[in-house]
Amino acid sequence: MRFLIIIPAHNEEQNLSFTLDSLQQQSSRDFKVVVVNDGSTDKTPEVIRKYTETDSRFETINLQKSEHQPGSKVVHAFKNGLQTQSLDEFDIICKFDADIILPEDYLEVVANAFINNPKFGLVGGLLYVEKEESWVYEGNSNKHHVRGPMKAYRKECFIQIGGLRETLGWDNIDSILLEHLGWKEIVLPELHVKLIKVKGADYTIRPADYYGRYFYFLGLSRFLAYIASSKEAMKSKSPSFFFDIIKAYETCKSQKLELKITKEEQKAVNDQRWRMLKKKWLKM
């Protein structure tokens, strides 16, 4: 199976070479990499050239700097890279971050998973971060969700879900939609992917605003958004956090900000959330 790997990169001169080196060292070599330089002001373009000038599997495109917002910016860059390629030439579409290190058999194991399981639509490993000079599991509570830095989609699944959405929550929307269409999302825990830097460090949005906007753009109904907000407030042990999240959600709603999902897809999202609520909270 042939991989198309799109890597959005903005000011990643310190990290990108680790990612690209780990790709060059893969046991499976049938892939193409498109690094999307998203308006970098550091030496990211120079790092990219070291690979594009010596390895024909690596290409790059350059974009003007876009507004740095969670979700939409990285997907915008990804889509620009995707548009330069013919999907007919590939079997697996990957969105990777520019600050991860893949184990040498990553692509091989992922390809075999797709080959042996026709209903697998999205496959990935687990993220590990460095703490006290050792690599430990990142700690995301859901070990059955393929995280945004290392998405690998079966092409047919990727097309059916309509690709990635330029919105906050895109890496949960994809999971819900593919499940709705009968595909499976699979995490392979033996694949340890090292994440070099902590996500979200360069976002300026406040946590409450983030959650409020996230619940809105995910397409949650008001009731489910309030339930989700209460869960986040309980985690932080802050009643005021609940009201701050709700305020952000209602602001988006009053402004009628555009959703990147259809009414049918919005229903699928809410139906999935209802199932989760019944299973985890109502024990139904």
N, C-alpha and C positions, 0 to 999 in steps of 0.2 A: 504494500500500500504506500502511496506517495503522499508526503506531507507538504502542505503549504503553511508556513509559519510566519505570522505577522507580529512584529514587535514594535509597538509605539515607544518612542524614547524622547524624553525632554530633560536635558542637562544630566545625563547619566554617564559622564566621562569616568567616574570612579567605579561604576558597577558593570557597565555594558560588556566590557571585555570578558568578564567572568561568564556571562550568559552565552556569548558567542563562542568562547572557547569550549564550553560544555556541549555546545551543539556540534562543533567540529570533531569532538571526541566520541560522538555517538556510534554505537555498534551498527545501527541502521543508518545508512548514508543517503537514502533516497528521499531527499527533501529540498525545498527551496525556502530561503529566508528573505523576507522583505523587512528591513528596518526603516521605520517611518520617523525621520528626524523632525520632531514637532517644535520647530522654532527654538532650538537649543542655542544658548548664548555662551556655552563653555566649549570644551574640545570634543564633544560628542561626535561631530562630523569627522574629525580626524581619526577617532577610534573606529568608526564605521568603515572608513576608506582602507584601513589595514586589512580588512576582510574582503571587501568588494574587489580590491585590486589583485588579490591573490587566490580567491576561491569563487568560481563562477556560480556557485549555489547561493551566494549572498548578493542581494541588491538593496538599493535604498531609494527613497524619495524624500524630498524636503518640503515642509509646510511652513507657512507663516505661524507665528506663535498664536495659539488660540487661548480663550479664557480658561483658567484652571479651575474647573469645577468637578466635584466627584462624579464619576460615571461618564458624563457626556463627552468630556475632552478626550479621554483615552479611546472611547468607541469611535469618535470622529476620526482620530488618527488611524485607528484600525481599518475603518471603512475606506479611507483614502488609499491605504496600502492594498487592500483587497481589490479595489477597482483596477489596479494595474495588471492583474493576473486573470488568466482564463481558468475558471474552476473545472472545466472539462479535463484538465491535465492532472487533477489531484483527487485523492480519496478522503483525506483527512484535513480539516481546516483548524489551525491552531491560533489562539490569541495568547501570546506569552508576554510577560513583563520583561523589562530590561534590567532587572536586578535579581534574577534567580539563577541558581546553579542546578542543572539537571544531572541525575546519575547517568552513567554511560549507557545503560540499557533502557533509558526512559522511552525513547521512540519505539524501540523494538517491542517492549512489553505492551505498550499502548496499542501498537499495530496488531499484535497477536490477540489482544482482548477484543478488538473490533472484528478480526477475522473469525474468531471462534464463537462470537456471540452476535448474531445479526441484529438483535434488538437494542444493542448498546448504541446510544446516540451521543453521549458525552462521557469522556473518561479522563481521569487525572489522578495524581498522587496526593500526598499530604505535605503541608508546608511546615518547615522547621526554621526556627530563628536561633541566632547565636546568643547565649546567655552564659556569662562567667566562663568563657573560653570553651564552651561545648554547645552542640546543636541539639535543641529540644523542640518537641512538638509545639507549634504556634499556640494551640489552646482553643481554637475555634470549637464551639460546643457541638457542632454538627459534623461528624466525621463521614457523613454520607453525601456531602456537598462538595463539588469540585470548585475550588476557589478561583477567583478572577485571574490571578497571575499565571495560571497554567491550564487553560481550557483547550481541550482537543475534541472536536466535533466530527462525527461521521458526516460527510458532505451532504448526503440525502437528508439527514436530520437538520443540519444547519440551514438548508434551503427551506425545508418545511416550516421551521419556526420563524422564518423571515429574517434570518441573520440576527445581529446584535442591535439593540436599540440605544440611541444616543440619549440616555436618561439615567438618573440615579436609580439604582436597583436593577440595572441590566443583568447582572450576574445572578440574580434570583429569578427574574422574569424568564430567562432562557430555560432554567431548570423546570419551572412550572409548565411552560408551554410544551416542552418536549415530552414531559410526562403525560400531559393532556392528549398528546398525539400518539401515545403508545410506545414512546421510546424510553430507555432507561438511562439514568445517570449513575455512573459507577466510580467509586473511589478505590484505587488500588493501594492499600496501606503500606505495601512493601516498597513503594516508590517514594523516597524521601527527597523532596525538593527544598533546597536551601534558599531562604528569602534573606537577601542581604540587608535591606533596610526596612524599617517599620512603615507600614502603609498609613496614609493620612497625615503624615507629619507636615506636609506642605499645604494642607487645606486650611483656609481661613474661616470656614463656616463653623458656627458654634454647634456643639453636640445636639442640643435641643432642636435647632433649626435643621440639622442634618436628618434627624429621625422624622421630624414632621414632614419635610420635603420627601424623604424616602418613602414614607407610608402613602403620601399622596401620589407620587409618580409610579409607585407599585400598583396603583389602582384600587387600593383598599376602600371599602365602604366606610362611612363615618363610624359605624358601630365597631367594625374590626380594627379601624385605626385607633379608636379610643382604648380598646382592649390591649392592642400592641403597645400603646403609649403607657398604659398602667403597668405592664410587665417591665418596661424599661425603667420606669420610676421606682418600682419595687427593687430592681437590681441596684439602683443608686441610692436607695433609701431616702429619696427626696420627693415629697409631694409636689413641690413647686416645679420640679422637672417635668412632671406629667402635664401641668398647665402650660408650660413653655412649649412642649412638643405639640400639644393641641393647638396652641396659638399659631405655630408655624404651619401646621396642616390646614387649619381653617383659612389662613391667609392665602395659601395656594388655591384653595377651593373657591374663595371669594373672587380671586383674580382670574379664575377659570383658565389656569395655565394648561397648555396643550399636553395631553398624554400621548406617549409614543406606542400605545397599545390600543387595539380595537375594542369595541364593546364586548365582542365574543371573548377576546383574550382577557379582558378585565373580569368577565364572569368566571373564567377558568381560574384566575388568580384568587378570587374571593372564595370560590368553591374549595380550592385546595387549602386555603387558610381555615375555612370552616372545618374541614376534615381534621386538620392538625389540632384545632381548638377542642373538638369533640374527643379526640384520642388522648391528648395530653392533660386537658383540664377537666373535661366532663366525664372522662373515662367511658366514652360510648363507642 
